[in-house]
Amino acid sequence: MTVELKLDATVRTDQGKGASRRLRRAKQIPGIIYGAGKDPVSLTFDEEQVLRLMREEAFFSQLLDVKVKGKRTERVILKDLQRHPFKPLVTHMDLLRIRAGEKMRQHVPIHFLNQEDAKGVKLEGGLVHHDLIELEVECLPENLPAAIDVDIAELGLGESIHLSDITPPEGVVFPGLDPESDHDPVLVSIHQPRKVVEEDEEAAAEEAAGETEAEGSAEEGSASEEAEGGEDEAKRDEG
């Protein structure tokens, strides 16, 4: 089901790095709306509202209704969010307009279900490894899923789930699955813990070393017997 979030904005007229710094000091975030055959519009957003929305997983993948002051509401998706390199600050946002009735592509999160109860974990002591945490989907805006659910309850140790193993929601396709090629990415798998693997490797190495040592001892014993036999024969010849 599509999740809809709302965001307020104001048209921004001043441009440049100096203007952006002033906005950030005023707890405002600069951004831009573009796409759908319309001119791009520079905007400012309230930092507190953006930070609050960022706590929602849906903010990064779902439709946003942006109410621009003095203008009509724009339906968009977040395309890029720039952050300060070492401070917990958002420095800029890029928003892409969405056209009603036109298919769109977007990355949505994967929700892995029953991870602790998976057969390979609960019964076989394995660990879950997430090969992917999001998937690209193609659909109409109204069919955009909030997430793709993948149930791994029956997944055993050494097994994996590929993209072709899951069924997309109605009205949704996975562009990453190409029927004309062998490209079929792994979503999740269950492996033995690294410690167990290392212990198995050490045991195998010790076993191999023991076999080599035993073979060496046997060869030394055989050589010793041959040497003793040679000495006895030499003594008999002297006698």
N, C-alpha and C positions, 0 to 999 in steps of 0.2 A: 504494500500500500504506500502511495506517495505521501511523504511528510512535507507540509508547507510551513515555512517560517517567515516572519515579517521583520523588516529592517527599515529604519528611517534614514533619510539622507537629505543633504542640502547641496544645491549646485555650487560648485567652486569656481570662482573667477580668477583668483590670484594663482600664479604658477611659479615653478622653480623650487630649488632646494631650500632657499630661505623661507619661502611661504610654507613649505611642507614642515620645516622645523617649528615654525610658529604654530601651525595647526597641532602638532604633536604636543607642544607645551600646553596648549589649550585643551588637551585630552580629546582631540579630534584626529581621525584617521583619514588620510587622502585615499582616493580610489577613482576608478573609472568604470563606466558601463559602455559596452560596445556590441556590435554584431546586429544580425537581423536586417541588414541593409540600411541601417540608420546611422546617423553621425554619432561618434563617441561623445560622451558627456562626462566631464570631470566632476567628482562629488566629494563630499566629506561625510564621515560617519561618526557617530558618538562612540568613543572608545569603550565606555562601560557597557553599552548595549552589545557591541561586537564581542567583547570578552565573555559576556554572559552567554551569547549564542555559541561561542566556541566550545563551551562545555557540553554542547549537544553534538553527538556523532553526526547527526543528520545535516548539520550546518555545512559540512565539507562535501556533501554529495547530493543533497536534495534541492528542490526548487525553493527559491527565495522570492518573496514579494517585497520589492523595494519601493517604499512610498517616498518619492522625491517631493520636497516642499514646493508647493505651487504648481506641480505637474502631476500627471497621472501615474499610477502605480506601474512599475516595470517588473515583469517576471524574468528572473535570471537564475544562473547557477554560478557558484564560485569557481573561477578558473585558476586563480593564483592568489596566494596570500604570502606577502613578504614579511619577514620578521627581523628584528634587530639582531646582529650577530651574537651579542652576549647579554642583552637585557630582555626581560619578558615583555616585549613591546611588538605590536603589529605596525609596520611602517607603510604598507600600501596594500590595496585590494583590487583585483581585476574581476569584473563580473560580466558574464556573457548573456546577452538577451536570448530568450527562448521563444520561438514562433509556435503558436498553437497549431496543431494538425501537422507539424513537421517532425519527422523522426530526429532523435538526438542521440549522441553517445556520451556516456558518463561512467566514471568509475564509482562503484558502490562497495561497501565493506562486506566481507564474508563473515557470517556468524557460524562458528563450529559448535554443534550441539552434542551433548553427552560425552564430553572429552574425558572426564574422570571415570565414567562408566564404560568406556570403550573396551571391547574384549581384549585387545592387545595391551591395554594399560592395567585393567583390573585383574585379569586372569593370567597375563603373561609378563607383567612387570616392565612393559615398554614405556617409551616416552613419545608424546605427540610432537611432531615437527610440522609447523605451518610453512609450506613452500610458497604460498600466496596468501595475502591478507585482504585483497580486494580484487574485483573483477570488472572488466569493461562490459557494459551492456548497451544495447541499441534498442530504442523503443520510442513511442510517442510520450510526450511529457506527462500525460495523465497515467501512464503505465510504469513510470519510473519506480522501481522497488526501493524500499528503505535499506534493504540488505538482502544478500543471498544466503539462505540457511542450508548448511551441509551437516547432516546427521552422521556421526562416525561411530555410533554404538556398536556396529558389527565389524568394525575394522580391526583386523588382527595384527600381530607382530610381523613386521616385514612387508606389510601390505600398504597400498596407497589408493587414494581416490583421485581420478583424473577429471578434467573438465567435462569430458564426454559422459561421465558417469552420473551427472546431475541433470535434472530437468529444469529448464528456465521457467520462471513464472509466465503466465499467459500474456501474450503480446510483447514478450521480451526475447531477444536473441543474444547469443554470445559471439561477438565478432572475432574473438580469439580462437574460436574453433573452426578450422578450415577443413571441410570434407574432402577437398582436393589435395590435401597434404597430410603428412603424418604429425603435424603439430597438435599436440594434445597435452597441455601442461598439467603437471601434478599440483593438486591443491593442498593436500595434507597426507602425511604418512606417519607410521609408527615404527620407531627404531629401538634397538636395545640401548640401554644407557651406556655412555662411553666407558665408564668404569668396568662394566661387565665385558665389553669388547676388549679392553686392554688386558683384563685378567685372563680372558680366553687366549689372547695372543701370547701373553707371558707363559701360560701353561703349555701352549703348543711349542714355544721356543725351548722351554725347559725339557719337554719330552724329546724334541729333536736332538738337543744337546746330550741328553742321557743315552739315546740310541747311538749317537756318534761315539760317545765315550765307551759304551759297551763294545762296539765294533772295534775300537782301537785296542781295548784290553784283550779282546779275543785274538786279534792279529799279533799282539805282543806275545801272548801265550803260545801261539802257534810257532812264532819265530824262535822263542826260547826252547821249545821242545825240539825243533829242528836242529838248533845249535847243540843241544845236549846229545842228541842222537849222533851228530857228526863227531863229537869228542869221543864218545864210546867206540865208534867205528875206528877212529884213529888209534886209540889205545890197543884195540884188538890187532890192528895191522902191525903195531910196534912189537906186540908180544909174539 
